[in-house]
Amino acid sequence: GLVGSEMVIRDRAMAAASTGLRPIAELMFNDFIGTCFDQVINQGAKFRYMFGGKAQVPITVRTTYGAGFRAAAQHSQALYGLFTSIPGLKTVVPSNPY
């Protein structure tokens, strides 16, 4: 199912990043990142700190957020605010299409 797909994307990105690659994981909607919280917040964001700066997992997670494209309530959340308070994560949000 869809939840499994998001978990596979997350796990493969973490594995690739731990070998020195710089993967870009794309999640269809921001709302689906909830299935990835543990890996992204408790592992990926803290990896560098857990190993004294000697290891890191550079992952880019690209996703859509917010309303405006009529995707209903379960696909319209803007969760980027949650990520701005997590040490080790960099949150980038475009302000316009240009």
N, CA, C and O atoms as a DFTB+ gen file, in Angstrom:
392 C
 N C O
     1  1       0.810      -1.180       0.000
     2  2       0.000       0.000       0.000
     3  2       0.859       1.252       0.000
     4  3       2.087       1.183      -0.063
     5  1       0.208       2.370       0.070
     6  2       0.878       3.662      -0.002
     7  2       1.807       3.899       1.177
     8  3       2.909       4.417       1.000
     9  1       1.379       3.528       2.372
    10  2       2.239       3.725       3.539
    11  2       3.536       2.961       3.368
    12  3       4.609       3.490       3.657
    13  1       3.453       1.735       2.907
    14  2       4.651       0.939       2.667
    15  2       5.572       1.593       1.659
    16  3       6.793       1.538       1.805
    17  1       5.004       2.208       0.645
    18  2       5.808       2.861      -0.382
    19  2       6.624       4.004       0.199
    20  3       7.804       4.145      -0.120
    21  1       6.015       4.817       1.043
    22  2       6.724       5.936       1.658
    23  2       7.834       5.429       2.571
    24  3       8.908       6.026       2.634
    25  1       7.582       4.343       3.271
    26  2       8.591       3.785       4.166
    27  2       9.772       3.229       3.376
    28  3      10.919       3.349       3.808
    29  1       9.505       2.632       2.241
    30  2      10.579       2.107       1.392
    31  2      11.420       3.256       0.846
    32  3      12.648       3.171       0.834
    33  1      10.778       4.321       0.399
    34  2      11.505       5.492      -0.106
    35  2      12.430       6.033       0.978
    36  3      13.603       6.307       0.723
    37  1      11.899       6.184       2.178
    38  2      12.677       6.701       3.302
    39  2      13.839       5.790       3.635
    40  3      14.965       6.263       3.786
    41  1      13.593       4.493       3.754
    42  2      14.648       3.546       4.127
    43  2      15.756       3.479       3.085
    44  3      16.935       3.419       3.432
    45  1      15.383       3.489       1.823
    46  2      16.403       3.442       0.766
    47  2      17.225       4.723       0.720
    48  3      18.427       4.685       0.457
    49  1      16.584       5.848       0.973
    50  2      17.318       7.115       1.007
    51  2      18.313       7.125       2.158
    52  3      19.452       7.560       1.984
    53  1      17.903       6.654       3.328
    54  2      18.808       6.594       4.483
    55  2      19.985       5.671       4.196
    56  3      21.129       6.001       4.510
    57  1      19.711       4.528       3.606
    58  2      20.780       3.576       3.295
    59  2      21.755       4.171       2.285
    60  3      22.970       4.059       2.453
    61  1      21.230       4.802       1.239
    62  2      22.090       5.403       0.218
    63  2      22.945       6.522       0.812
    64  3      24.133       6.626       0.508
    65  1      22.344       7.354       1.652
    66  2      23.082       8.461       2.263
    67  2      24.170       7.964       3.203
    68  3      25.227       8.586       3.312
    69  1      23.925       6.857       3.878
    70  2      24.935       6.336       4.810
    71  2      26.149       5.766       4.084
    72  3      27.184       5.527       4.707
    73  1      26.037       5.544       2.770
    74  2      27.183       5.068       1.984
    75  2      27.905       6.206       1.277
    76  3      28.853       5.970       0.528
    77  1      27.456       7.458       1.512
    78  2      28.123       8.603       0.914
    79  2      27.382       9.238      -0.243
    80  3      27.811      10.274      -0.751
    81  1      26.282       8.645      -0.673
    82  2      25.489       9.243      -1.748
    83  2      24.639      10.380      -1.192
    84  3      24.513      10.531       0.023
    85  1      24.060      11.176      -2.082
    86  2      23.189      12.287      -1.680
    87  2      21.821      12.100      -2.335
    88  3      21.504      12.775      -3.314
    89  1      21.017      11.192      -1.802
    90  2      19.726      10.888      -2.431
    91  2      18.697      12.004      -2.263
    92  3      18.747      12.790      -1.317
    93  1      17.773      12.045      -3.207
    94  2      16.618      12.932      -3.123
    95  2      15.398      12.028      -3.047
    96  3      15.072      11.333      -4.009
    97  1      14.727      12.039      -1.906
    98  2      13.525      11.230      -1.713
    99  2      12.317      12.113      -1.981
   100  3      12.183      13.179      -1.380
   101  1      11.450      11.687      -2.864
   102  2      10.271      12.489      -3.179
   103  2       9.023      11.800      -2.652
   104  3       8.718      10.663      -3.012
   105  1       8.310      12.514      -1.795
   106  2       7.046      12.037      -1.257
   107  2       5.938      12.823      -1.937
   108  3       6.031      14.043      -2.064
   109  1       4.901      12.141      -2.372
   110  2       3.851      12.781      -3.156
   111  2       3.210      13.964      -2.429
   112  3       2.996      15.022      -3.022
   113  1       2.907      13.781      -1.157
   114  2       2.298      14.842      -0.363
   115  2       3.018      14.965       0.970
   116  3       3.484      13.968       1.521
   117  1       3.111      16.165       1.481
   118  2       3.716      16.447       2.774
   119  2       3.085      15.604       3.888
   120  3       3.769      15.213       4.833
   121  1       1.802      15.330       3.777
   122  2       1.079      14.569       4.795
   123  2       1.660      13.171       5.001
   124  3       1.547      12.616       6.094
   125  1       2.266      12.606       3.995
   126  2       2.791      11.245       4.082
   127  2       4.098      11.160       4.868
   128  3       4.567      10.063       5.172
   129  1       4.679      12.289       5.194
   130  2       5.957      12.252       5.899
   131  2       5.813      11.729       7.328
   132  3       6.806      11.377       7.966
   133  1       4.590      11.679       7.824
   134  2       4.361      11.120       9.153
   135  2       4.865       9.694       9.284
   136  3       5.302       9.286      10.360
   137  1       4.811       8.938       8.208
   138  2       5.319       7.563       8.238
   139  2       6.840       7.532       8.264
   140  3       7.438       6.483       8.508
   141  1       7.460       8.663       8.018
   142  2       8.921       8.744       7.964
   143  2       9.524       9.467       9.163
   144  3      10.745       9.605       9.242
   145  1       8.697       9.929      10.095
   146  2       9.198      10.732      11.214
   147  2      10.352      10.084      11.954
   148  3      11.354      10.748      12.217
   149  1      10.245       8.820      12.295
   150  2      11.300       8.192      13.090
   151  2      12.641       8.235      12.368
   152  3      13.642       8.659      12.946
   153  1      12.670       7.806      11.124
   154  2      13.932       7.801      10.378
   155  2      14.468       9.203      10.161
   156  3      15.665       9.438      10.327
   157  1      13.610      10.130       9.796
   158  2      14.053      11.487       9.475
   159  2      14.465      12.258      10.729
   160  3      15.533      12.870      10.758
   161  1      13.627      12.232      11.758
   162  2      13.874      13.051      12.949
   163  2      14.805      12.376      13.952
   164  3      15.737      13.011      14.445
   165  1      14.572      11.115      14.259
   166  2      15.357      10.444      15.300
   167  2      16.644       9.806      14.800
   168  3      17.527       9.497      15.599
   169  1      16.764       9.606      13.514
   170  2      17.977       9.001      12.972
   171  2      18.732       9.991      12.087
   172  3      19.823      10.439      12.440
   173  1      18.156      10.327      10.949
   174  2      18.839      11.178       9.979
   175  2      19.309      12.510      10.519
   176  3      20.454      12.903      10.294
   177  1      18.437      13.213      11.232
   178  2      18.791      14.539      11.745
   179  2      19.862      14.478      12.825
   180  3      20.629      15.428      12.986
   181  1      19.926      13.384      13.563
   182  2      20.856      13.273      14.694
   183  2      22.119      12.486      14.380
   184  3      23.024      12.417      15.212
   185  1      22.195      11.902      13.215
   186  2      23.304      11.014      12.857
   187  2      24.659      11.685      13.060
   188  3      25.561      11.105      13.664
   189  1      24.794      12.897      12.559
   190  2      26.065      13.625      12.670
   191  2      26.432      13.863      14.130
   192  3      27.599      13.751      14.505
   193  1      25.443      14.192      14.951
   194  2      25.698      14.439      16.377
   195  2      26.040      13.147      17.116
   196  3      26.879      13.152      18.017
   197  1      25.397      12.047      16.740
   198  2      25.636      10.771      17.419
   199  2      27.041      10.243      17.169
   200  3      27.578       9.487      17.978
   201  1      27.639      10.643      16.045
   202  2      28.971      10.156      15.694
   203  2      30.026      11.257      15.752
   204  3      31.051      11.175      15.075
   205  1      29.781      12.274      16.551
   206  2      30.759      13.332      16.770
   207  2      31.164      14.085      15.521
   208  3      32.304      14.539      15.418
   209  1      30.261      14.228      14.573
   210  2      30.546      14.957      13.350
   211  2      31.319      14.170      12.304
   212  3      31.641      14.705      11.243
   213  1      31.620      12.905      12.584
   214  2      32.418      12.092      11.659
   215  2      31.580      11.348      10.630
   216  3      32.127      10.771       9.691
   217  1      30.283      11.355      10.792
   218  2      29.396      10.675       9.842
   219  2      28.148      11.526       9.658
   220  3      27.720      12.227      10.575
   221  1      27.577      11.460       8.478
   222  2      26.336      12.172       8.216
   223  2      25.538      11.460       7.141
   224  3      26.075      10.650       6.386
   225  1      24.273      11.764       7.078
   226  2      23.404      11.198       6.051
   227  2      22.700      12.352       5.330
   228  3      21.599      12.748       5.712
   229  1      23.341      12.887       4.286
   230  2      22.773      14.033       3.567
   231  2      21.626      13.616       2.646
   232  3      21.853      13.113       1.546
   233  1      20.416      13.827       3.100
   234  2      19.225      13.453       2.334
   235  2      18.403      14.703       2.054
   236  3      18.243      15.559       2.924
   237  1      17.891      14.801       0.848
   238  2      16.923      15.834       0.511
   239  2      15.574      15.149       0.387
   240  3      15.427      14.180      -0.359
   241  1      14.587      15.655       1.120
   242  2      13.220      15.139       1.007
   243  2      12.406      16.227       0.333
   244  3      12.257      17.328       0.865
   245  1      11.883      15.912      -0.835
   246  2      11.095      16.881      -1.601
   247  2       9.639      16.448      -1.535
   248  3       9.316      15.275      -1.723
   249  1       8.763      17.412      -1.264
   250  2       7.346      17.095      -1.163
   251  2       6.514      18.345      -1.426
   252  3       7.047      19.455      -1.429
   253  1       5.243      18.176      -1.640
   254  2       4.336      19.313      -1.811
   255  2       3.623      19.566      -0.489
   256  3       3.552      18.679       0.362
   257  1       3.105      20.755      -0.319
   258  2       2.407      21.076       0.922
   259  2       1.305      22.083       0.663
   260  3       1.300      22.760      -0.365
   261  1       0.381      22.178       1.587
   262  2      -0.640      23.208       1.583
   263  2      -1.766      22.989       0.597
   264  3      -1.760      22.051      -0.199
   265  1      -2.712      23.866       0.675
   266  2      -3.874      23.801      -0.201
   267  2      -3.573      24.516      -1.509
   268  3      -2.471      25.027      -1.713
   269  1      -4.543      24.545      -2.373
   270  2      -4.369      25.270      -3.620
   271  2      -4.477      24.395      -4.845
   272  3      -4.628      24.903      -5.956
   273  1      -4.404      23.093      -4.666
   274  2      -4.550      22.224      -5.830
   275  2      -5.661      21.207      -5.623
   276  3      -5.677      20.161      -6.271
   277  1      -6.585      21.509      -4.730
   278  2      -7.803      20.737      -4.501
   279  2      -7.541      19.265      -4.208
   280  3      -8.126      18.381      -4.833
   281  1      -6.666      19.020      -3.262
   282  2      -6.307      17.642      -2.921
   283  2      -7.003      17.150      -1.657
   284  3      -6.634      16.099      -1.133
   285  1      -7.974      17.859      -1.164
   286  2      -8.755      17.489       0.022
   287  2      -7.941      17.677       1.299
   288  3      -6.737      17.926       1.255
   289  1      -8.609      17.555       2.414
   290  2      -7.999      17.846       3.717
   291  2      -6.814      16.952       4.039
   292  3      -5.831      17.422       4.613
   293  1      -6.883      15.685       3.687
   294  2      -5.791      14.780       4.054
   295  2      -4.546      14.952       3.192
   296  3      -3.544      14.283       3.443
   297  1      -4.571      15.809       2.202
   298  2      -3.392      16.067       1.378
   299  2      -3.079      17.559       1.299
   300  3      -2.453      18.007       0.339
   301  1      -3.500      18.321       2.282
   302  2      -3.338      19.769       2.212
   303  2      -2.635      20.388       3.413
   304  3      -2.630      21.611       3.553
   305  1      -2.050      19.585       4.270
   306  2      -1.376      20.140       5.446
   307  2      -0.071      20.827       5.054
   308  3       0.571      20.468       4.066
   309  1       0.297      21.810       5.843
   310  2       1.592      22.468       5.685
   311  2       2.385      22.180       6.954
   312  3       2.304      22.936       7.923
   313  1       3.143      21.103       6.954
   314  2       3.846      20.636       8.148
   315  2       5.271      21.154       8.267
   316  3       5.990      20.760       9.185
   317  1       5.693      22.021       7.368
   318  2       7.089      22.458       7.388
   319  2       7.467      23.133       8.699
   320  3       8.636      23.097       9.084
   321  1       6.520      23.744       9.391
   322  2       6.802      24.372      10.679
   323  2       7.331      23.388      11.714
   324  3       8.151      23.751      12.557
   325  1       6.865      22.149      11.652
   326  2       7.353      21.118      12.572
   327  2       8.847      20.880      12.389
   328  3       9.573      20.673      13.361
   329  1       9.297      20.910      11.157
   330  2      10.684      20.567      10.855
   331  2      11.666      21.689      11.169
   332  3      12.858      21.434      11.344
   333  1      11.184      22.919      11.241
   334  2      12.096      24.029      11.519
   335  2      12.646      23.991      12.938
   336  3      13.642      24.654      13.227
   337  1      12.019      23.232      13.823
   338  2      12.485      23.169      15.213
   339  2      13.287      21.909      15.523
   340  3      13.593      21.655      16.688
   341  1      13.633      21.120      14.519
   342  2      14.383      19.882      14.725
   343  2      15.871      20.144      14.472
   344  3      16.247      20.483      13.350
   345  1      16.729      19.993      15.496
   346  2      18.172      20.170      15.288
   347  2      18.696      19.170      14.254
   348  3      18.355      17.988      14.290
   349  1      19.515      19.655      13.347
   350  2      20.093      18.789      12.329
   351  2      19.348      18.796      11.009
   352  3      19.853      18.277      10.014
   353  1      18.150      19.376      10.981
   354  2      17.389      19.463       9.734
   355  2      17.457      20.884       9.189
   356  3      17.437      21.852       9.949
   357  1      17.536      20.998       7.886
   358  2      17.430      22.296       7.219
   359  2      16.116      22.274       6.463
   360  3      15.871      21.373       5.660
   361  1      15.280      23.252       6.714
   362  2      13.977      23.323       6.069
   363  2      13.990      24.469       5.073
   364  3      14.318      25.603       5.422
   365  1      13.632      24.168       3.833
   366  2      13.597      25.173       2.775
   367  2      12.201      25.158       2.172
   368  3      11.709      24.109       1.755
   369  1      11.564      26.325       2.126
   370  2      10.215      26.438       1.585
   371  2      10.204      27.581       0.578
   372  3      10.525      28.713       0.941
   373  1       9.843      27.315      -0.681
   374  2       9.803      28.398      -1.672
   375  2       8.660      29.366      -1.369
   376  3       7.595      28.956      -0.906
   377  1       8.888      30.637      -1.631
   378  2       7.853      31.636      -1.377
   379  2       7.006      31.916      -2.609
   380  3       5.892      32.428      -2.497
   381  1       7.530      31.583      -3.780
   382  2       6.773      31.764      -5.014
   383  2       7.363      30.843      -6.085
   384  3       8.428      30.264      -5.870
   385  1       6.698      30.699      -7.224
   386  2       7.197      29.774      -8.248
   387  2       8.432      30.255      -8.998
   388  3       8.957      29.523      -9.836
   389  1       8.905      31.454      -8.723
   390  2      10.050      31.989      -9.449
   391  2      11.253      31.988      -8.576
   392  3      12.329      32.405      -9.006
